[in-house]
Amino acid sequence: MTSLPSSIDVAIIGAGAAGLGAAHALRDSGLSFIVLEARDRLGGRAHTVMASPEVTFDRGCGWLHSADQNSFVAIAKKLGFKVDKRRPPWREQAYDACFPRAEREEFLTALEAYYTRSAEAAAEAVRTGRDAPASDYLEPGNRWNAMIDTICTYVNGCELDQVSLIDSESYEDSDINWRVRRGYGALIAAYGASIPAAFNCNVTLIDHADTRIRIETSRGALTADKVIITVPTNLIADEALRFLPPLPDKIDAAAGLPLGVNNKVMLALDGYDHLPTDGGLRGISERVGGGGFQLRPFGQPCIEGFYGGSFARELEDVGDGALAAQAIDEVVALLGSDIRAKLKPLAESRWAHDPFARGAYSHALPGHAGKRAVLASPVDDRLFFAGEATHPHFFSTAHGARDSGERAARDVLRSFKKR
């Protein structure tokens, strides 16, 4: 653990991908800097754990989305992390009996039709400036609307009625998604291993009233010339991190970009080696909710489940183990009662109850698509903002967060040159 200095050129708040990206961009600048991290580890919402001696589990981000444009791909190569380039199982189904092929094709046709309608509507909304909830473009009465909404909770962390149409169409996705065999969280932690960081250092106040900025933390206070803030939007909106003088525009922008809820669960699987490696599995949803499952990821003896939106929040609110219990019930319903005795909980995430995250990743509420740019803009060339929520096109991703940190660091360097 790095000791806390009394004075520094640049303080970076948060040791997630954004904070580490900012720190790397400052390394050869000649400026003194430190990363202040409330947790006792690097990575933020990226966190790899060994759920068992045989199972690696990414509690947070697990996929290198838009891998052909993802800055962590080159970092993985440099650090010696193997990247798995096999196609994800999201649109595949391991067992047709759980979701018959004809119905699956009907659902995928409805899903593509929704995406087409929403894209066309978003282009018109950009032209007119009239945003709308993305749910407005579900086809009334379509039998697949609940499943479309469920899939979109995986993407956004919330249901479509809470999603800005304009913002959702701003996301750029090349549809190339790879994985890190040792874990995305492990890669990000390795990326930050040489960065000076003070752990268990929760920042509660940034006082920018005077010439130098005073930062109050759980380990004491320090001053800085510049500060890069990379904390999740919910912490700014809830004023868990306060500014003096207040920054109402930032609080408003953060409130318009809340973190939705997405959680993952890992179930140990005893036997059942006949299940396909990296097989996709889900059933037909008659209501919004339910999990998507990956059978034996990387050939490991486990099943991973993924939940999003209000259903994920409800399960999290019940307490530890509720997500695993739900996942086991759903897997049994899909694969038969015999498998119940072969499953046991290993690990799960509860991001909404994490005090330093309060959610998974950001979405813009209807009418708030422009708030990403508002949140990203510097204040008086002394306070700079980064994080996945500030990226105009790669929001909700780890590489978007990292790239935004690098952007904020470049702004810091330019601000020092002005002096």
PEUR-V949401 format. One record per helix or strand of 3 or more residues. SS is the DSSP state (H for helix, E for strand). FROM is the first residue (numbers start at 0). TO is the last residue. Records with the same first field share a line. If there is no record, write none. Layout:
SS: FROM-TO  FROM-TO
This chain:
E: 6-12  32-35  47-51  54-57  177-179  202-206  212-216  219-228  241-243  261-268  278-280  291-294  301-307  342-347  382-384
H: 16-25  66-68  70-78  100-127  133-136  144-155  159-161  164-169  183-190  232-236  247-254  296-298  308-317  321-334  336-341  350-352  370-375  387-389  397-416
